């Protein structure tokens, strides 16, 4: 379960940047192709946030769509998984979005 290590990193990074302030909300952007389960990450976040400035903080997760460009017809293709095809039938696609995993913002009291 790599969501636990992701949650630990988010908690540590946010606590460091809050400079002693209490964090009320953290917003993450996670691409659909990042292989992260949002529900598992929420659970791990709550566990990792205990006894830190993030305890009780809300975790908002914004899921970003997977996107690719077909190398054959140059169309933009929306992807739900890494095995999707272009509407032209080609599997020759270059992923250009959906693998993100970043802290978008945090609200500090």
DOGU-192015 format. One record per atom (N, C-alpha, C): residue number from 1; atom name; x, y, z; residue in one letter. Coordinates in steps of 0.001 Angstrom, whole numbers, plus 500000, padded with zeros to 6 digits. Example, Ala and Ser with C-alpha at 12.3 -4.5 7.8 and 13.67 -1.06 7.14 Angstrom:
{roke 1,N,{513190,494310,507800},a}
{roke 1,CA,{512300,495500,507800},a}
{roke 1,C,{513200,496700,507800},a}
{roke 2,N,{512850,497750,507080},s}
{roke 2,CA,{513670,498940,507140},s}
{roke 2,C,{512900,500030,507870},s}
//
This chain:
{roke 1,N,{500857,498820,500000},x}
{roke 1,CA,{500000,500000,500000},x}
{roke 1,C,{500897,501235,500000},x}
{roke 2,N,{501182,501761,498825},x}
{roke 2,CA,{502045,502937,498744},x}
{roke 2,C,{501313,504214,499142},x}
{roke 3,N,{499995,504152,499303},x}
{roke 3,CA,{499252,505322,499772},x}
{roke 3,C,{499725,505767,501149},x}
{roke 4,N,{500163,504827,501970},x}
{roke 4,CA,{500667,505169,503301},x}
{roke 4,C,{501923,506027,503196},x}
{roke 5,N,{502853,505657,502338},x}
{roke 5,CA,{504078,506460,502203},x}
{roke 5,C,{503781,507812,501565},x}
{roke 6,N,{502816,507872,500664},x}
{roke 6,CA,{502403,509149,500066},x}
{roke 6,C,{501810,510049,501144},x}
{roke 7,N,{500927,509485,501964},x}
{roke 7,CA,{500297,510256,503040},x}
{roke 7,C,{501349,510771,504021},x}
{roke 8,N,{502314,509934,504373},x}
{roke 8,CA,{503371,510356,505292},x}
{roke 8,C,{504157,511523,504704},x}
{roke 9,N,{504480,511439,503423},x}
{roke 9,CA,{505229,512513,502779},x}
{roke 9,C,{504411,513807,502758},x}
{roke 10,N,{503133,513722,502419},x}
{roke 10,CA,{502272,514916,502365},x}
{roke 10,C,{502192,515562,503744},x}
{roke 11,N,{501970,514766,504776},x}
{roke 11,CA,{501867,515295,506142},x}
{roke 11,C,{503181,515968,506545},x}
{roke 12,N,{504298,515311,506300},x}
{roke 12,CA,{505591,515878,506676},x}
{roke 12,C,{505886,517165,505906},x}
{roke 13,N,{505637,517158,504610},x}
{roke 13,CA,{505922,518331,503783},x}
{roke 13,C,{505037,519514,504175},x}
{roke 14,N,{503760,519257,504407},x}
{roke 14,CA,{502843,520335,504783},x}
{roke 14,C,{503172,520879,506167},x}
{roke 15,N,{503468,520009,507119},x}
{roke 15,CA,{503805,520449,508473},x}
{roke 15,C,{505060,521314,508456},x}
{roke 16,N,{506032,520936,507651},x}
{roke 16,CA,{507273,521715,507553},x}
{roke 16,C,{507000,523111,506984},x}
{roke 17,N,{506173,523183,505960},x}
{roke 17,CA,{505900,524466,505315},x}
{roke 17,C,{504937,525345,506115},x}
{roke 18,N,{504194,524756,507030},x}
{roke 18,CA,{503247,525525,507843},x}
{roke 18,C,{503946,526315,508941},x}
{roke 19,N,{505207,525997,509209},x}
{roke 19,CA,{506022,526703,510187},x}
{roke 19,C,{505328,526849,511544},x}
{roke 20,N,{504770,525733,512026},x}
{roke 20,CA,{504146,525724,513351},x}
{roke 20,C,{502666,526050,513355},x}
{roke 21,N,{502130,526489,512237},x}
{roke 21,CA,{500697,526797,512165},x}
{roke 21,C,{499858,525531,512079},x}
{roke 22,N,{498611,525651,512482},x}
{roke 22,CA,{497685,524520,512395},x}
{roke 22,C,{497096,524488,510998},x}
{roke 23,N,{497134,523332,510367},x}
{roke 23,CA,{496638,523185,509003},x}
{roke 23,C,{495189,522711,509038},x}
{roke 24,N,{494333,523451,508342},x}
{roke 24,CA,{492904,523153,508335},x}
{roke 24,C,{492475,522321,507133},x}
{roke 25,N,{493158,522511,506007},x}
{roke 25,CA,{492745,521831,504774},x}
{roke 25,C,{493958,521653,503864},x}
{roke 26,N,{494005,520493,503203},x}
{roke 26,CA,{495032,520209,502199},x}
{roke 26,C,{494306,519761,500936},x}
{roke 27,N,{494702,520334,499806},x}
{roke 27,CA,{494123,519945,498526},x}
{roke 27,C,{495214,519294,497684},x}
{roke 28,N,{494936,518068,497249},x}
{roke 28,CA,{495858,517330,496394},x}
{roke 28,C,{495276,517204,495002},x}
{roke 29,N,{496133,517245,493998},x}
{roke 29,CA,{495748,516915,492630},x}
{roke 29,C,{496376,515565,492302},x}
{roke 30,N,{495524,514620,491918},x}
{roke 30,CA,{495998,513276,491620},x}
{roke 30,C,{495454,512860,490261},x}
{roke 31,N,{496344,512490,489370},x}
{roke 31,CA,{495944,512028,488054},x}
{roke 31,C,{495354,510623,488116},x}
{roke 32,N,{494401,510365,487236},x}
{roke 32,CA,{493765,509045,487194},x}
{roke 32,C,{494750,507937,486847},x}
{roke 33,N,{495869,508290,486241},x}
{roke 33,CA,{496860,507294,485851},x}
{roke 33,C,{497994,507170,486865},x}
{roke 34,N,{497881,507837,488005},x}
{roke 34,CA,{498943,507850,489015},x}
{roke 34,C,{498959,506597,489886},x}
{roke 35,N,{498021,505705,489698},x}
{roke 35,CA,{497946,504458,490470},x}
{roke 35,C,{497806,504714,491966},x}
{roke 36,N,{496991,505715,492307},x}
{roke 36,CA,{496726,506036,493706},x}
{roke 36,C,{495225,505891,493942},x}
{roke 37,N,{494876,505180,495000},x}
{roke 37,CA,{493464,505004,495344},x}
{roke 37,C,{493071,506115,496326},x}
{roke 38,N,{492217,507055,495890},x}
{roke 38,CA,{491865,508195,496749},x}
{roke 38,C,{491318,507802,498115},x}
{roke 39,N,{490451,506801,498187},x}
{roke 39,CA,{489883,506402,499480},x}
{roke 39,C,{490957,505864,500422},x}
{roke 40,N,{491878,505082,499899},x}
{roke 40,CA,{492972,504553,500724},x}
{roke 40,C,{493875,505694,501189},x}
{roke 41,N,{494110,506669,500311},x}
{roke 41,CA,{494938,507811,500680},x}
{roke 41,C,{494278,508641,501775},x}
{roke 42,N,{492959,508820,501687},x}
{roke 42,CA,{492239,509565,502740},x}
{roke 42,C,{492395,508870,504092},x}
{roke 43,N,{492215,507566,504108},x}
{roke 43,CA,{492356,506808,505354},x}
{roke 43,C,{493771,506962,505917},x}
{roke 44,N,{494779,506783,505059},x}
{roke 44,CA,{496166,506887,505506},x}
{roke 44,C,{496507,508299,505966},x}
{roke 45,N,{495950,509296,505292},x}
{roke 45,CA,{496195,510686,505670},x}
{roke 45,C,{495718,510934,507098},x}
{roke 46,N,{494507,510475,507413},x}
{roke 46,CA,{493977,510666,508762},x}
{roke 46,C,{494858,509999,509811},x}
{roke 47,N,{495368,508815,509506},x}
{roke 47,CA,{496238,508094,510435},x}
{roke 47,C,{497566,508828,510604},x}
{roke 48,N,{498157,509246,509503},x}
{roke 48,CA,{499463,509923,509555},x}
{roke 48,C,{499376,511312,510182},x}
{roke 49,N,{498218,511946,510100},x}
{roke 49,CA,{498058,513317,510607},x}
{roke 49,C,{497906,513370,512124},x}
{roke 50,N,{497646,512233,512768},x}
{roke 50,CA,{497477,512234,514224},x}
{roke 50,C,{498718,512785,514916},x}
{roke 51,N,{498459,513632,515892},x}
{roke 51,CA,{499522,514223,516722},x}
{roke 51,C,{500470,515103,515892},x}
{roke 52,N,{499963,515695,514823},x}
{roke 52,CA,{500733,516633,514009},x}
{roke 52,C,{499883,517894,513823},x}
{roke 53,N,{500437,518945,513243},x}
{roke 53,CA,{499639,520146,512963},x}
{roke 53,C,{498502,519894,511953},x}
{roke 54,N,{498477,518720,511339},x}
{roke 54,CA,{497436,518394,510368},x}
{roke 54,C,{496285,517587,510976},x}
{roke 55,N,{496376,517267,512259},x}
{roke 55,CA,{495315,516465,512870},x}
{roke 55,C,{493975,517174,512721},x}
{roke 56,N,{492998,516475,512167},x}
{roke 56,CA,{491667,517028,511946},x}
{roke 56,C,{491520,517808,510655},x}
{roke 57,N,{492598,517964,509909},x}
{roke 57,CA,{492537,518714,508647},x}
{roke 57,C,{491711,517963,507616},x}
{roke 58,N,{490995,518721,506795},x}
{roke 58,CA,{490240,518131,505692},x}
{roke 58,C,{491211,517846,504545},x}
{roke 59,N,{490983,516743,503870},x}
{roke 59,CA,{491777,516397,502696},x}
{roke 59,C,{490872,516416,501488},x}
{roke 60,N,{491122,517352,500587},x}
{roke 60,CA,{490374,517428,499331},x}
{roke 60,C,{491246,516838,498240},x}
{roke 61,N,{490662,515943,497462},x}
{roke 61,CA,{491393,515328,496361},x}
{roke 61,C,{490694,515680,495058},x}
{roke 62,N,{491449,516299,494166},x}
{roke 62,CA,{490950,516639,492832},x}
{roke 62,C,{491562,515627,491872},x}
{roke 63,N,{490711,514822,491241},x}
{roke 63,CA,{491205,513831,490293},x}
{roke 63,C,{491309,514452,488908},x}
{roke 64,N,{492487,514337,488328},x}
{roke 64,CA,{492735,514869,486995},x}
{roke 64,C,{492630,513748,485972},x}
{roke 65,N,{492034,514027,484825},x}
{roke 65,CA,{491859,512967,483819},x}
{roke 65,C,{493182,512571,483175},x}
{roke 66,N,{493211,511339,482707},x}
{roke 66,CA,{494349,510885,481922},x}
{roke 66,C,{494195,511406,480499},x}
{roke 67,N,{495300,511867,479915},x}
{roke 67,CA,{495266,512389,478542},x}
{roke 67,C,{496481,511887,477782},x}
{roke 68,N,{496275,511650,476515},x}
{roke 68,CA,{497379,511235,475650},x}
{roke 68,C,{497175,511856,474277},x}
{roke 69,N,{498238,511874,473511},x}
{roke 69,CA,{498167,512304,472121},x}
{roke 69,C,{498520,511100,471261},x}
{roke 70,N,{497673,510826,470302},x}
{roke 70,CA,{497909,509707,469396},x}
{roke 70,C,{499046,510089,468442},x}
{roke 71,N,{500046,509239,468371},x}
{roke 71,CA,{501182,509514,467491},x}
{roke 71,C,{500838,509265,466019},x}
{roke 72,N,{499732,508561,465782},x}
{roke 72,CA,{499336,508261,464403},x}
{roke 72,C,{498418,509330,463817},x}
{roke 73,N,{497357,509708,464554},x}
{roke 73,CA,{496396,510680,464002},x}
{roke 73,C,{496466,512040,464703},x}
{roke 74,N,{497278,512157,465766},x}
{roke 74,CA,{497518,513402,466506},x}
{roke 74,C,{496303,513913,467279},x}
{roke 75,N,{495329,513062,467517},x}
{roke 75,CA,{494166,513440,468333},x}
{roke 75,C,{494522,513369,469814},x}
{roke 76,N,{493847,514185,470606},x}
{roke 76,CA,{493963,514095,472061},x}
{roke 76,C,{492981,513028,472525},x}
{roke 77,N,{493466,512115,473331},x}
{roke 77,CA,{492674,510982,473795},x}
{roke 77,C,{492546,511052,475305},x}
{roke 78,N,{491335,510922,475828},x}
{roke 78,CA,{491119,510864,477267},x}
{roke 78,C,{491287,509400,477695},x}
{roke 79,N,{492047,509179,478766},x}
{roke 79,CA,{492362,507821,479210},x}
{roke 79,C,{491822,507559,480609},x}
{roke 80,N,{491234,506386,480787},x}
{roke 80,CA,{490856,505923,482122},x}
{roke 80,C,{491899,504964,482677},x}
{roke 81,N,{492676,504365,481791},x}
{roke 81,CA,{493747,503472,482203},x}
{roke 81,C,{494859,503529,481164},x}
{roke 82,N,{495957,502883,481458},x}
{roke 82,CA,{497126,502951,480585},x}
{roke 82,C,{496989,502116,479321},x}
{roke 83,N,{495957,501297,479224},x}
{roke 83,CA,{495799,500404,478079},x}
{roke 83,C,{494766,500894,477075},x}
{roke 84,N,{494327,502134,477197},x}
{roke 84,CA,{493293,502654,476306},x}
{roke 84,C,{493849,502891,474907},x}
{roke 85,N,{492927,502893,473952},x}
{roke 85,CA,{493271,503145,472554},x}
{roke 85,C,{492688,504470,472102},x}
{roke 86,N,{493271,504992,471051},x}
{roke 86,CA,{492727,506172,470392},x}
{roke 86,C,{491457,505759,469640},x}
{roke 87,N,{490629,506725,469329},x}
{roke 87,CA,{489414,506421,468558},x}
{roke 87,C,{489748,505899,467165},x}
{roke 88,N,{490959,506160,466674},x}
{roke 88,CA,{491365,505628,465365},x}
{roke 88,C,{491790,504165,465476},x}
{roke 89,N,{491865,503638,466717},x}
{roke 89,CA,{492228,502239,466934},x}
{roke 89,C,{493685,502026,467313},x}
{roke 90,N,{494481,503063,467259},x}
{roke 90,CA,{495906,502947,467538},x}
{roke 90,C,{496183,502873,469041},x}
{roke 91,N,{497198,502096,469382},x}
{roke 91,CA,{497714,502052,470757},x}
{roke 91,C,{498974,502893,470890},x}
{roke 92,N,{499373,503539,469821},x}
{roke 92,CA,{500600,504323,469763},x}
{roke 92,C,{500323,505730,470288},x}
{roke 93,N,{500228,505844,471615},x}
{roke 93,CA,{499879,507121,472234},x}
{roke 93,C,{500972,507567,473195},x}
{roke 94,N,{501093,508877,473330},x}
{roke 94,CA,{502029,509474,474282},x}
{roke 94,C,{501229,510112,475404},x}
{roke 95,N,{501436,509657,476625},x}
{roke 95,CA,{500706,510191,477773},x}
{roke 95,C,{501220,511600,478072},x}
{roke 96,N,{500280,512544,478171},x}
{roke 96,CA,{500643,513937,478439},x}
{roke 96,C,{499974,514480,479705},x}
{roke 97,N,{499151,513687,480363},x}
{roke 97,CA,{498510,514135,481590},x}
{roke 97,C,{497844,512987,482304},x}
{roke 98,N,{497680,513151,483611},x}
{roke 98,CA,{497002,512135,484397},x}
{roke 98,C,{497909,511373,485331},x}
{roke 99,N,{499200,511666,485312},x}
{roke 99,CA,{500140,510990,486207},x}
{roke 99,C,{500571,511899,487360},x}
{roke 100,N,{499928,513063,487470},x}
{roke 100,CA,{500299,514041,488491},x}
{roke 100,C,{499959,513549,489899},x}
{roke 101,N,{500736,514036,490833},x}
{roke 101,CA,{500471,513832,492255},x}
{roke 101,C,{501146,514990,492965},x}
{roke 102,N,{500359,516021,493317},x}
{roke 102,CA,{500968,517192,493943},x}
{roke 102,C,{500028,517835,494944},x}
{roke 103,N,{500646,518523,495890},x}
{roke 103,CA,{499891,519329,496838},x}
{roke 103,C,{499564,520633,496111},x}
{roke 104,N,{498299,520854,495877},x}
{roke 104,CA,{497858,522066,495168},x}
{roke 104,C,{497838,523269,496105},x}
{roke 105,N,{497281,523056,497315},x}
{roke 105,CA,{497255,524145,498287},x}
{roke 105,C,{496961,523600,499675},x}
{roke 106,N,{497234,524445,500672},x}
{roke 106,CA,{496882,524096,502042},x}
{roke 106,C,{496415,525368,502753},x}
{roke 107,N,{495491,525184,503659},x}
{roke 107,CA,{494931,526304,504425},x}
{roke 107,C,{495483,526207,505843},x}
{roke 108,N,{496126,527276,506273},x}
{roke 108,CA,{496774,527300,507587},x}
{roke 108,C,{496074,528326,508466},x}
{roke 109,N,{495797,527941,509718},x}
{roke 109,CA,{495143,528869,510672},x}
{roke 109,C,{496148,529833,511247},x}
//
